[in-house]
Amino acid sequence: MGDNRLSLDNMKYKLVYIEWEDSLGGTNHWKWESEIDYKEHERHAIHVSVGFLVNETKRSVFLSSEMMRLKLIGGEPGSLIDPGSIPKSAIRKRKVLKI
């Protein structure tokens, strides 16, 4: 039987590490302007996402955390977990992972 180990070097989709910034405030209900604490709304969160880069557009990258392994090497994936999008304008750091 052949070697069935997954090789990231031969994959169509690269494994990437992305640090990105997102807003952390918001109340989702109406307030009088005088009630708003703008300092509270200045807080931002730094997210760390790791996944397969399955698509990239001018404005966004799309990561999937899992794919079916059987068709991953040398072909289209049979299935993948619904990819999340990250706006490129929010990305602080991006690196292709080598393992």
Helices and strands as residue ranges (DSSP letters): G 8-10, E 15-23, G 33-35, H 38-41, E 44-56, E 60-64, E 84-87, G 88-90, E 91-96
